[in-house]
Amino acid sequence: MKNVETRGLVLFSRHYREQDKLVKIFTERFGKRMFFVKNAGNSRFASSLQNFTQLELLGTINDDGLSFISDISEARPYQLINADIFAQAYASYLVGLADVALPDNHYDAPLYGFLMKSLDLIEEQIDMVVVTFIFELQIMSRFGAQLDFGQCVFCHRQDLPMDFSYQFNGCLCRHHFDADMKRSHLDPNVIFLCHSFMAMDLEKLPSINLSDDMKKKIRVFIDALYDHYIGIQIKAKKFIDGLDGWADIMKG
Ligand SMILES: [Zn+2]
């Protein structure tokens, strides 16, 4: 049992018994922890414990069992993410991925920072589709998929248009397209952009303007990578896939 101070993001909460709540918080210093909040409805913390709220908390962290909050000094809800159905769907998906990528009670401040920065960008209305591509590509290595979109797996050339090969778990330049009869036949710009996204620092994100057509192509490719290498289902992702149709209708 330790008395500690840490920043954190409320991932979700659920009722426990009549009056109490269990609140899962991704803390910066101690990873994801389940906190027990007694009499949650009457608690002075009640309003700070909504989903998508960043907070600064004082509490007791227990490595076995539940943790406890003794004080919350600052709480900042993500306003847009809480209010906008599209922003909320994308943010839920990123939170879901981070949740699956990291076992409970494991320290991972870099992942915490990466998730917060991604949510900040969605909140600032930076293109959430692009933020999501960057997040999905960069978090893949935490699931054990280390892919390099920067060079041909055979000759290591970096200057030619590339295609992706699942057989060789990497890219092929046009001199080596023949090595895999089932290569992906991608638009080379898809690989080029995925390579850029993989290396991109969210702190210095340049403004990126992608056509809807290019976004669709990248979406299809990343979905295929996730199916092949990762194989997890995040509920919010299905919802996003369904939203695409609605977005088109609303634009039209
Ligand atoms: Zn090659």
py3Dmol code that shows the C-alpha trace and the ligand (Angstrom):
import py3Dmol

protein = """\
ATOM      1  CA  MET A   1       0.000   0.000   0.000  1.00  0.00           C
ATOM      2  CA  LYS A   2       1.420   3.345  -1.030  1.00  0.00           C
ATOM      3  CA  ASN A   3       0.130   6.878  -0.660  1.00  0.00           C
ATOM      4  CA  VAL A   4       0.827   8.552  -3.934  1.00  0.00           C
ATOM      5  CA  GLU A   5       0.077  11.429  -6.237  1.00  0.00           C
ATOM      6  CA  THR A   6      -0.362  10.833  -9.960  1.00  0.00           C
ATOM      7  CA  ARG A   7      -2.093  12.090 -13.048  1.00  0.00           C
ATOM      8  CA  GLY A   8      -4.616   9.815 -14.695  1.00  0.00           C
ATOM      9  CA  LEU A   9      -7.391   9.375 -17.227  1.00  0.00           C
ATOM     10  CA  VAL A  10     -10.753   7.884 -16.275  1.00  0.00           C
ATOM     11  CA  LEU A  11     -11.288   4.919 -18.598  1.00  0.00           C
ATOM     12  CA  PHE A  12     -14.684   3.810 -17.340  1.00  0.00           C
ATOM     13  CA  SER A  13     -16.708   3.321 -14.202  1.00  0.00           C
ATOM     14  CA  ARG A  14     -19.377   0.884 -13.172  1.00  0.00           C
ATOM     15  CA  HIS A  15     -21.753   0.527 -10.260  1.00  0.00           C
ATOM     16  CA  TYR A  16     -20.746  -1.786  -7.501  1.00  0.00           C
ATOM     17  CA  ARG A  17     -23.301  -2.874  -4.935  1.00  0.00           C
ATOM     18  CA  GLU A  18     -26.002  -0.264  -4.197  1.00  0.00           C
ATOM     19  CA  GLN A  19     -24.110   2.979  -3.719  1.00  0.00           C
ATOM     20  CA  ASP A  20     -20.506   2.311  -4.615  1.00  0.00           C
ATOM     21  CA  LYS A  21     -18.561   2.492  -7.832  1.00  0.00           C
ATOM     22  CA  LEU A  22     -15.515   0.895  -9.394  1.00  0.00           C
ATOM     23  CA  VAL A  23     -13.594   3.354 -11.516  1.00  0.00           C
ATOM     24  CA  LYS A  24     -10.802   2.254 -13.823  1.00  0.00           C
ATOM     25  CA  ILE A  25      -8.132   4.922 -14.210  1.00  0.00           C
ATOM     26  CA  PHE A  26      -5.051   4.811 -16.434  1.00  0.00           C
ATOM     27  CA  THR A  27      -2.533   6.489 -14.133  1.00  0.00           C
ATOM     28  CA  GLU A  28       0.696   7.939 -15.376  1.00  0.00           C
ATOM     29  CA  ARG A  29       2.834   6.499 -12.595  1.00  0.00           C
ATOM     30  CA  PHE A  30       1.180   3.140 -11.848  1.00  0.00           C
ATOM     31  CA  GLY A  31      -0.557   2.015 -15.041  1.00  0.00           C
ATOM     32  CA  LYS A  32      -4.219   1.022 -15.145  1.00  0.00           C
ATOM     33  CA  ARG A  33      -5.784   0.587 -11.716  1.00  0.00           C
ATOM     34  CA  MET A  34      -9.261  -0.140 -10.416  1.00  0.00           C
ATOM     35  CA  PHE A  35     -10.353   2.328  -7.740  1.00  0.00           C
ATOM     36  CA  PHE A  36     -13.122   1.707  -5.264  1.00  0.00           C
ATOM     37  CA  VAL A  37     -15.284   4.771  -4.548  1.00  0.00           C
ATOM     38  CA  LYS A  38     -17.596   4.379  -1.607  1.00  0.00           C
ATOM     39  CA  ASN A  39     -20.982   6.074  -1.798  1.00  0.00           C
ATOM     40  CA  ALA A  40     -20.119   7.361  -5.250  1.00  0.00           C
ATOM     41  CA  GLY A  41     -23.337   9.357  -5.737  1.00  0.00           C
ATOM     42  CA  ASN A  42     -22.681  11.519  -2.694  1.00  0.00           C
ATOM     43  CA  SER A  43     -18.922  11.594  -3.091  1.00  0.00           C
ATOM     44  CA  ARG A  44     -17.352  14.995  -3.646  1.00  0.00           C
ATOM     45  CA  PHE A  45     -15.402  13.319  -6.470  1.00  0.00           C
ATOM     46  CA  ALA A  46     -18.521  12.242  -8.349  1.00  0.00           C
ATOM     47  CA  SER A  47     -18.280  14.826 -11.117  1.00  0.00           C
ATOM     48  CA  SER A  48     -14.537  14.224 -11.605  1.00  0.00           C
ATOM     49  CA  LEU A  49     -14.989  10.547 -12.278  1.00  0.00           C
ATOM     50  CA  GLN A  50     -16.773  10.742 -15.632  1.00  0.00           C
ATOM     51  CA  ASN A  51     -15.210   9.016 -18.653  1.00  0.00           C
ATOM     52  CA  PHE A  52     -12.629  10.995 -20.609  1.00  0.00           C
ATOM     53  CA  THR A  53     -11.617  13.130 -17.644  1.00  0.00           C
ATOM     54  CA  GLN A  54      -7.965  13.848 -16.914  1.00  0.00           C
ATOM     55  CA  LEU A  55      -7.278  14.241 -13.257  1.00  0.00           C
ATOM     56  CA  GLU A  56      -4.605  14.708 -10.658  1.00  0.00           C
ATOM     57  CA  LEU A  57      -5.268  12.348  -7.804  1.00  0.00           C
ATOM     58  CA  LEU A  58      -3.993  11.514  -4.352  1.00  0.00           C
ATOM     59  CA  GLY A  59      -4.636   8.012  -3.215  1.00  0.00           C
ATOM     60  CA  THR A  60      -3.569   4.587  -2.124  1.00  0.00           C
ATOM     61  CA  ILE A  61      -2.348   2.180  -4.756  1.00  0.00           C
ATOM     62  CA  ASN A  62      -2.600  -1.513  -3.937  1.00  0.00           C
ATOM     63  CA  ASP A  63      -0.771  -4.035  -6.047  1.00  0.00           C
ATOM     64  CA  ASP A  64      -3.229  -6.720  -4.988  1.00  0.00           C
ATOM     65  CA  GLY A  65      -6.827  -5.653  -5.108  1.00  0.00           C
ATOM     66  CA  LEU A  66      -8.523  -2.298  -5.320  1.00  0.00           C
ATOM     67  CA  SER A  67      -6.980   1.152  -4.961  1.00  0.00           C
ATOM     68  CA  PHE A  68      -8.515   4.162  -3.242  1.00  0.00           C
ATOM     69  CA  ILE A  69      -8.784   7.893  -3.920  1.00  0.00           C
ATOM     70  CA  SER A  70      -8.272  10.297  -1.037  1.00  0.00           C
ATOM     71  CA  ASP A  71      -8.335  13.525  -3.023  1.00  0.00           C
ATOM     72  CA  ILE A  72      -8.630  14.908  -6.546  1.00  0.00           C
ATOM     73  CA  SER A  73      -6.874  18.228  -6.949  1.00  0.00           C
ATOM     74  CA  GLU A  74      -7.644  18.907 -10.585  1.00  0.00           C
ATOM     75  CA  ALA A  75     -10.113  17.439 -13.065  1.00  0.00           C
ATOM     76  CA  ARG A  76     -10.338  18.365 -16.705  1.00  0.00           C
ATOM     77  CA  PRO A  77     -12.988  16.640 -18.818  1.00  0.00           C
ATOM     78  CA  TYR A  78     -12.465  16.459 -22.572  1.00  0.00           C
ATOM     79  CA  GLN A  79     -15.411  18.606 -23.612  1.00  0.00           C
ATOM     80  CA  LEU A  80     -15.581  17.934 -27.338  1.00  0.00           C
ATOM     81  CA  ILE A  81     -14.935  14.221 -26.889  1.00  0.00           C
ATOM     82  CA  ASN A  82     -17.772  14.011 -24.392  1.00  0.00           C
ATOM     83  CA  ALA A  83     -20.156  16.004 -26.584  1.00  0.00           C
ATOM     84  CA  ASP A  84     -19.469  14.879 -30.164  1.00  0.00           C
ATOM     85  CA  ILE A  85     -20.471  11.386 -31.221  1.00  0.00           C
ATOM     86  CA  PHE A  86     -17.688  11.093 -33.841  1.00  0.00           C
ATOM     87  CA  ALA A  87     -14.946  12.398 -31.553  1.00  0.00           C
ATOM     88  CA  GLN A  88     -16.196  10.119 -28.782  1.00  0.00           C
ATOM     89  CA  ALA A  89     -16.188   7.056 -31.019  1.00  0.00           C
ATOM     90  CA  TYR A  90     -12.586   7.664 -32.137  1.00  0.00           C
ATOM     91  CA  ALA A  91     -11.420   8.484 -28.604  1.00  0.00           C
ATOM     92  CA  SER A  92     -13.131   5.328 -27.274  1.00  0.00           C
ATOM     93  CA  TYR A  93     -11.337   3.278 -29.892  1.00  0.00           C
ATOM     94  CA  LEU A  94      -7.901   4.676 -28.971  1.00  0.00           C
ATOM     95  CA  VAL A  95      -8.599   4.174 -25.269  1.00  0.00           C
ATOM     96  CA  GLY A  96      -9.771   0.618 -26.036  1.00  0.00           C
ATOM     97  CA  LEU A  97      -6.571  -0.150 -27.942  1.00  0.00           C
ATOM     98  CA  ALA A  98      -4.387   1.263 -25.170  1.00  0.00           C
ATOM     99  CA  ASP A  99      -6.393  -0.733 -22.633  1.00  0.00           C
ATOM    100  CA  VAL A 100      -5.843  -4.016 -24.495  1.00  0.00           C
ATOM    101  CA  ALA A 101      -2.174  -3.242 -25.250  1.00  0.00           C
ATOM    102  CA  LEU A 102      -1.259  -2.850 -21.596  1.00  0.00           C
ATOM    103  CA  PRO A 103      -1.923  -5.385 -18.820  1.00  0.00           C
ATOM    104  CA  ASP A 104      -3.418  -3.946 -15.618  1.00  0.00           C
ATOM    105  CA  ASN A 105      -1.055  -2.651 -12.915  1.00  0.00           C
ATOM    106  CA  HIS A 106       1.876  -2.234 -15.336  1.00  0.00           C
ATOM    107  CA  TYR A 107       3.721   1.053 -15.397  1.00  0.00           C
ATOM    108  CA  ASP A 108       3.789   2.627 -18.865  1.00  0.00           C
ATOM    109  CA  ALA A 109       4.207   6.398 -18.787  1.00  0.00           C
ATOM    110  CA  PRO A 110       5.167   6.600 -22.505  1.00  0.00           C
ATOM    111  CA  LEU A 111       1.887   4.920 -23.533  1.00  0.00           C
ATOM    112  CA  TYR A 112       0.009   7.177 -21.127  1.00  0.00           C
ATOM    113  CA  GLY A 113       1.623  10.257 -22.705  1.00  0.00           C
ATOM    114  CA  PHE A 114       0.960   8.989 -26.229  1.00  0.00           C
ATOM    115  CA  LEU A 115      -2.726   8.351 -25.470  1.00  0.00           C
ATOM    116  CA  MET A 116      -3.175  11.766 -23.776  1.00  0.00           C
ATOM    117  CA  LYS A 117      -1.521  13.562 -26.686  1.00  0.00           C
ATOM    118  CA  SER A 118      -3.756  11.722 -29.169  1.00  0.00           C
ATOM    119  CA  LEU A 119      -6.892  12.660 -27.211  1.00  0.00           C
ATOM    120  CA  ASP A 120      -5.658  16.272 -26.956  1.00  0.00           C
ATOM    121  CA  LEU A 121      -5.374  16.393 -30.758  1.00  0.00           C
ATOM    122  CA  ILE A 122      -8.893  15.007 -31.232  1.00  0.00           C
ATOM    123  CA  GLU A 123     -10.118  17.576 -28.696  1.00  0.00           C
ATOM    124  CA  GLU A 124      -8.358  20.321 -30.708  1.00  0.00           C
ATOM    125  CA  GLN A 125     -10.212  19.118 -33.817  1.00  0.00           C
ATOM    126  CA  ILE A 126      -7.118  17.906 -35.633  1.00  0.00           C
ATOM    127  CA  ASP A 127      -8.270  15.345 -38.227  1.00  0.00           C
ATOM    128  CA  MET A 128      -9.250  12.429 -35.974  1.00  0.00           C
ATOM    129  CA  VAL A 129      -8.988   9.932 -38.808  1.00  0.00           C
ATOM    130  CA  VAL A 130      -5.306  10.806 -39.254  1.00  0.00           C
ATOM    131  CA  VAL A 131      -4.641  10.843 -35.495  1.00  0.00           C
ATOM    132  CA  THR A 132      -6.194   7.372 -35.337  1.00  0.00           C
ATOM    133  CA  PHE A 133      -4.006   6.058 -38.198  1.00  0.00           C
ATOM    134  CA  ILE A 134      -0.892   7.290 -36.393  1.00  0.00           C
ATOM    135  CA  PHE A 135      -2.032   5.796 -33.101  1.00  0.00           C
ATOM    136  CA  GLU A 136      -2.930   2.429 -34.647  1.00  0.00           C
ATOM    137  CA  LEU A 137       0.357   2.138 -36.531  1.00  0.00           C
ATOM    138  CA  GLN A 138       2.574   3.178 -33.643  1.00  0.00           C
ATOM    139  CA  ILE A 139       0.857   0.980 -31.054  1.00  0.00           C
ATOM    140  CA  MET A 140       1.175  -2.158 -33.221  1.00  0.00           C
ATOM    141  CA  SER A 141       4.656  -2.926 -31.883  1.00  0.00           C
ATOM    142  CA  ARG A 142       3.146  -3.314 -28.396  1.00  0.00           C
ATOM    143  CA  PHE A 143       1.145  -6.224 -29.770  1.00  0.00           C
ATOM    144  CA  GLY A 144       4.343  -7.780 -31.096  1.00  0.00           C
ATOM    145  CA  ALA A 145       4.049  -6.622 -34.721  1.00  0.00           C
ATOM    146  CA  GLN A 146       7.247  -4.784 -35.695  1.00  0.00           C
ATOM    147  CA  LEU A 147       6.728  -3.711 -39.284  1.00  0.00           C
ATOM    148  CA  ASP A 148       9.048  -1.574 -41.375  1.00  0.00           C
ATOM    149  CA  PHE A 149       7.407   0.314 -44.237  1.00  0.00           C
ATOM    150  CA  GLY A 150      10.603   2.153 -45.099  1.00  0.00           C
ATOM    151  CA  GLN A 151      12.542  -0.390 -47.148  1.00  0.00           C
ATOM    152  CA  CYS A 152      12.332  -3.453 -49.342  1.00  0.00           C
ATOM    153  CA  VAL A 153      12.828  -6.661 -47.325  1.00  0.00           C
ATOM    154  CA  PHE A 154      15.098  -8.051 -50.077  1.00  0.00           C
ATOM    155  CA  CYS A 155      17.351  -5.243 -51.304  1.00  0.00           C
ATOM    156  CA  HIS A 156      16.662  -2.625 -48.567  1.00  0.00           C
ATOM    157  CA  ARG A 157      16.155   0.080 -51.160  1.00  0.00           C
ATOM    158  CA  GLN A 158      14.159   2.961 -49.765  1.00  0.00           C
ATOM    159  CA  ASP A 159      13.661   5.089 -52.867  1.00  0.00           C
ATOM    160  CA  LEU A 160      11.230   3.027 -54.933  1.00  0.00           C
ATOM    161  CA  PRO A 161       7.442   2.665 -54.719  1.00  0.00           C
ATOM    162  CA  MET A 162       6.621  -0.227 -52.387  1.00  0.00           C
ATOM    163  CA  ASP A 163       3.977  -2.863 -51.974  1.00  0.00           C
ATOM    164  CA  PHE A 164       3.285  -4.928 -48.855  1.00  0.00           C
ATOM    165  CA  SER A 165       3.791  -8.668 -48.553  1.00  0.00           C
ATOM    166  CA  TYR A 166       2.202 -10.696 -45.757  1.00  0.00           C
ATOM    167  CA  GLN A 167       4.381 -13.636 -46.803  1.00  0.00           C
ATOM    168  CA  PHE A 168       7.538 -11.655 -45.994  1.00  0.00           C
ATOM    169  CA  ASN A 169       6.033  -9.436 -43.262  1.00  0.00           C
ATOM    170  CA  GLY A 170       7.319  -6.342 -44.967  1.00  0.00           C
ATOM    171  CA  CYS A 171       7.625  -4.290 -48.119  1.00  0.00           C
ATOM    172  CA  LEU A 172       8.731  -5.188 -51.618  1.00  0.00           C
ATOM    173  CA  CYS A 173      10.195  -2.735 -54.114  1.00  0.00           C
ATOM    174  CA  ARG A 174       9.177  -3.180 -57.740  1.00  0.00           C
ATOM    175  CA  HIS A 175      12.283  -5.233 -58.491  1.00  0.00           C
ATOM    176  CA  HIS A 176      11.041  -7.765 -55.956  1.00  0.00           C
ATOM    177  CA  PHE A 177       7.289  -7.690 -56.575  1.00  0.00           C
ATOM    178  CA  ASP A 178       7.632 -11.145 -58.163  1.00  0.00           C
ATOM    179  CA  ALA A 179       8.810 -12.709 -54.909  1.00  0.00           C
ATOM    180  CA  ASP A 180       5.234 -12.824 -53.629  1.00  0.00           C
ATOM    181  CA  MET A 181       2.516 -13.703 -56.092  1.00  0.00           C
ATOM    182  CA  LYS A 182      -0.055 -12.694 -53.474  1.00  0.00           C
ATOM    183  CA  ARG A 183       1.408  -9.251 -52.712  1.00  0.00           C
ATOM    184  CA  SER A 184      -1.161  -6.663 -51.647  1.00  0.00           C
ATOM    185  CA  HIS A 185      -1.208  -4.525 -54.848  1.00  0.00           C
ATOM    186  CA  LEU A 186      -1.450  -1.343 -52.804  1.00  0.00           C
ATOM    187  CA  ASP A 187      -1.281   2.215 -54.018  1.00  0.00           C
ATOM    188  CA  PRO A 188       2.423   2.995 -53.207  1.00  0.00           C
ATOM    189  CA  ASN A 189       1.285   6.216 -51.508  1.00  0.00           C
ATOM    190  CA  VAL A 190      -0.424   4.089 -48.852  1.00  0.00           C
ATOM    191  CA  ILE A 191       2.924   2.556 -47.857  1.00  0.00           C
ATOM    192  CA  PHE A 192       4.669   5.915 -48.082  1.00  0.00           C
ATOM    193  CA  LEU A 193       2.111   7.548 -45.774  1.00  0.00           C
ATOM    194  CA  CYS A 194       2.087   4.635 -43.312  1.00  0.00           C
ATOM    195  CA  HIS A 195       5.886   4.885 -43.139  1.00  0.00           C
ATOM    196  CA  SER A 196       5.610   8.620 -42.360  1.00  0.00           C
ATOM    197  CA  PHE A 197       2.875   8.016 -39.755  1.00  0.00           C
ATOM    198  CA  MET A 198       4.965   5.343 -38.074  1.00  0.00           C
ATOM    199  CA  ALA A 199       7.769   7.852 -37.466  1.00  0.00           C
ATOM    200  CA  MET A 200       5.615  10.888 -36.700  1.00  0.00           C
ATOM    201  CA  ASP A 201       5.962  12.710 -33.397  1.00  0.00           C
ATOM    202  CA  LEU A 202       2.498  13.797 -32.239  1.00  0.00           C
ATOM    203  CA  GLU A 203       4.066  16.752 -30.424  1.00  0.00           C
ATOM    204  CA  LYS A 204       5.153  18.163 -33.793  1.00  0.00           C
ATOM    205  CA  LEU A 205       2.342  16.981 -35.999  1.00  0.00           C
ATOM    206  CA  PRO A 206       2.416  18.846 -39.310  1.00  0.00           C
ATOM    207  CA  SER A 207      -0.909  19.658 -40.907  1.00  0.00           C
ATOM    208  CA  ILE A 208      -1.852  16.689 -43.046  1.00  0.00           C
ATOM    209  CA  ASN A 209      -4.473  16.928 -45.734  1.00  0.00           C
ATOM    210  CA  LEU A 210      -5.576  13.610 -47.151  1.00  0.00           C
ATOM    211  CA  SER A 211      -8.280  13.037 -49.725  1.00  0.00           C
ATOM    212  CA  ASP A 212     -11.237  10.884 -48.647  1.00  0.00           C
ATOM    213  CA  ASP A 213     -10.142   8.353 -51.227  1.00  0.00           C
ATOM    214  CA  MET A 214      -6.639   8.086 -49.739  1.00  0.00           C
ATOM    215  CA  LYS A 215      -8.108   7.837 -46.221  1.00  0.00           C
ATOM    216  CA  LYS A 216     -10.270   4.928 -47.369  1.00  0.00           C
ATOM    217  CA  LYS A 217      -7.278   3.142 -48.878  1.00  0.00           C
ATOM    218  CA  ILE A 218      -5.228   3.557 -45.712  1.00  0.00           C
ATOM    219  CA  ARG A 219      -8.221   2.437 -43.609  1.00  0.00           C
ATOM    220  CA  VAL A 220      -8.532  -0.772 -45.624  1.00  0.00           C
ATOM    221  CA  PHE A 221      -4.780  -1.468 -45.311  1.00  0.00           C
ATOM    222  CA  ILE A 222      -4.588  -0.868 -41.551  1.00  0.00           C
ATOM    223  CA  ASP A 223      -7.713  -2.993 -41.025  1.00  0.00           C
ATOM    224  CA  ALA A 224      -6.027  -5.791 -42.966  1.00  0.00           C
ATOM    225  CA  LEU A 225      -2.827  -5.432 -40.893  1.00  0.00           C
ATOM    226  CA  TYR A 226      -4.850  -5.596 -37.673  1.00  0.00           C
ATOM    227  CA  ASP A 227      -6.772  -8.654 -38.891  1.00  0.00           C
ATOM    228  CA  HIS A 228      -3.571 -10.405 -39.855  1.00  0.00           C
ATOM    229  CA  TYR A 229      -1.173  -9.456 -37.055  1.00  0.00           C
ATOM    230  CA  ILE A 230      -3.261  -8.423 -34.077  1.00  0.00           C
ATOM    231  CA  GLY A 231      -6.727  -9.936 -34.229  1.00  0.00           C
ATOM    232  CA  ILE A 232      -8.485  -8.004 -31.514  1.00  0.00           C
ATOM    233  CA  GLN A 233     -12.004  -6.611 -31.634  1.00  0.00           C
ATOM    234  CA  ILE A 234     -12.598  -3.230 -30.046  1.00  0.00           C
ATOM    235  CA  LYS A 235     -16.285  -2.423 -29.752  1.00  0.00           C
ATOM    236  CA  ALA A 236     -15.831   1.247 -30.648  1.00  0.00           C
ATOM    237  CA  LYS A 237     -14.113   0.275 -33.921  1.00  0.00           C
ATOM    238  CA  LYS A 238     -17.230  -1.481 -35.189  1.00  0.00           C
ATOM    239  CA  PHE A 239     -19.161   1.632 -34.320  1.00  0.00           C
ATOM    240  CA  ILE A 240     -16.675   3.793 -36.297  1.00  0.00           C
ATOM    241  CA  ASP A 241     -16.984   1.465 -39.295  1.00  0.00           C
ATOM    242  CA  GLY A 242     -20.730   2.033 -39.130  1.00  0.00           C
ATOM    243  CA  LEU A 243     -20.325   5.799 -38.757  1.00  0.00           C
ATOM    244  CA  ASP A 244     -18.645   6.118 -42.155  1.00  0.00           C
ATOM    245  CA  GLY A 245     -21.953   5.582 -43.873  1.00  0.00           C
ATOM    246  CA  TRP A 246     -23.626   8.166 -41.672  1.00  0.00           C
ATOM    247  CA  ALA A 247     -20.888  10.733 -42.298  1.00  0.00           C
ATOM    248  CA  ASP A 248     -21.417  10.384 -46.046  1.00  0.00           C
ATOM    249  CA  ILE A 249     -25.173  10.813 -45.652  1.00  0.00           C
ATOM    250  CA  MET A 250     -24.721  13.891 -43.439  1.00  0.00           C
ATOM    251  CA  LYS A 251     -22.230  15.476 -45.865  1.00  0.00           C
ATOM    252  CA  GLY A 252     -24.478  14.726 -48.826  1.00  0.00           C
TER     253      GLY A 252
END
"""
ligand_1 = """\
1
ZN
Zn 13.839 -4.735 -53.507
"""
view = py3Dmol.view(width=600, height=400)
view.addModel(protein, "pdb")
view.setStyle({"model": 0}, {"cartoon": {"style": "trace"}})
view.addModel(ligand_1, "xyz")
view.setStyle({"model": 1}, {"stick": {}})
view.zoomTo()
view.show()
